[in-house]
Amino acid sequence: MINFEEEIKKFHPSLEVEDAEEAIYNQDMTDMADLMIKVIKDSKTVKE
């Protein structure tokens, strides 16, 4: 059986949209485009 009082104590509200957006954009994450740019730059320096 679910103890609703205990579950309410564990509850943490979700971020507001603006806060979530800021948290996401402030992370330094590498995506595929970043990786491709690095590979191209690296291949150009190897050829020279």
Secondary structure, DSSP 4 states (H G I P E B T S, - for coil): ---HHHHHHH--PPPPHHHHHHHHHTS----HHHHHHHHHHHHHHHH-
